[in-house]
Amino acid sequence: MRLHPALVTPARIFTIAALLLAAPLTAAQNENDTANSPDSASSGWSLDQRYEQLFAGMLASPGDVDFQALRAAWARHETYDPYLSRSTGFQNALIALNGAIEQRRFTEAASLCRLQLDRYWIEPDWQRACEKAYLQSRDSIQATVHRSIPPRNLSAILDSGDGLTPATAFRVVTTGEPPRVLATMGYTVRTRGLVQHDGATYELVTVKEDPIPSSVEGEDPEPRRFWFDVAPILSWLDRNVDAE
């Protein structure tokens, strides 16, 4: 299995080995959170059933679904893949979908959207293509659903914290989300790295600013930085990557 380049470059603060060692701690924390959650099996729902319920609700009315709960449930579902945007499967599916749209095979494009949505709903590029396919198919209801999902996903991240401290870190579920979130805030990623704080592992991202403010004249200014809670990604790595 191929890892996302952002986790294997020499510039990373931790090696993959360190990342994998940190993952069991995160997984244990997630298990405790799950056990104490109203979404747990004690409420009468299995994790798969909870995810399927939330997913169905999103398709029916995105504005009425708790996207933070949906994202957390997806991170524990069999379809979860935090490296989705870089996967060959997703890239090929997106090419096929856009190809069908460009060739005006809108019924086929809409069918591709329906068949693959449970795997690719998290990706805004997929949603934009599906919105276009449904608009061309004159299905305004489905087009509206697909138009609504990306901003709801973004709001779920922005509502999870302010990213300024570990305690208020943005909660993300894919490796593509940190730069995407920062881009919507008007920033470009400068550096990305994994850091530990109070026994937990976070992704710390510094951003480019022009000009970068300096509080002391003549002193090199500190770049603005943002913290991201990447616990679901680390837990997925722990479950799926064999340390050699």
Secondary structure, 3 states (H helix, E strand, C coil): CCCCHHHCCCCCCCCHHHHHHHHHHHHHHHHHHHHCCCCCHHHCCCHHHHHHHHHHHHHHCHHHCCHHHHHHHHCCCCCCCCCHHHCHHHHHHHHHHHHHHHCCCHHHHHHHHHHHHHHHCCCHHHHHHHHHHHHHCCCHHHHHHHHHHHHHHHHHHHCCCCCCCHHHCEECCCCCHHHHHHHHCCCEEEEEEEEEECCEEEEEEEEECCCCCCCCCCCCCCCCEEEEECHHHHHHHHHHCCCC
